[in-house]
């Protein structure tokens, strides 16, 4: 967490994160135009944000796009924000989140585990329910098969989709149609990509949620930081997150 605090201490780096919050997936050139400094200066700040895990880059053909990764900030939140103050923080965060209109969201987290154990935690319904708001995900995880998300306490399916790609224990791609409310049902299908990369004794997990319409309901992607924080917590400690909402359907 020291790297995160050091990265956030600089006002220029905070401004870069603000720009990505307003419009995710920007190129270096687009970000450079918003600051009165050299291209090298912007690159240096972005590199420090990447090292802290606050920015994730992805290639789109010849373009290198930069995405805001809120997961490290969520981990800080889970450590120090109490269950009594969380609803206030969540309300303010939700107000700000509703102002953005992303087409693609990218989340990155490092977890001390093996690719095989991380893959199991993603596809096993019982394990998945431990960090996915109490909801499990059922599928045989073959291309073309259905993906069903639900919980006995939900009173029906919470989501459904179709498996598009499976490369255990490295890559999983599936569609997602959210069903937990009438508002999210109207959003239709989006796509979720899980990418696992071993790094020493840990794994780098990148979750990309894309094919979202402009101005999509934030409920579709706003829960990812809590889900990934819960996944990390369970794999590394065997404990469950108990922040409000994290076990909604348990």
Secondary structure, 3 states (H helix, E strand, C coil): CHHHHHHHCCHHHHHHHHHHHHCCCECHHHHHCCCCCCHHHHHHHHHHHHHCCCEEEEEECCEEEEEECCHHHHHHHHHHCCCCCHHHHHHHHHHHHCCCCCCCEEEEEEECCCHHHHHHHHHCHHHHCCCCCCCEEECCCCCCCEEEEEEHHHCEEEEEEEEEEEECCCEEEEEEEECCCHHHHCCCEEEEEEEEEEECCEEEEEEEEECCCCCCCHHHCCCHHHHHHHHHHHHHHCCCCCCCCCCCCC
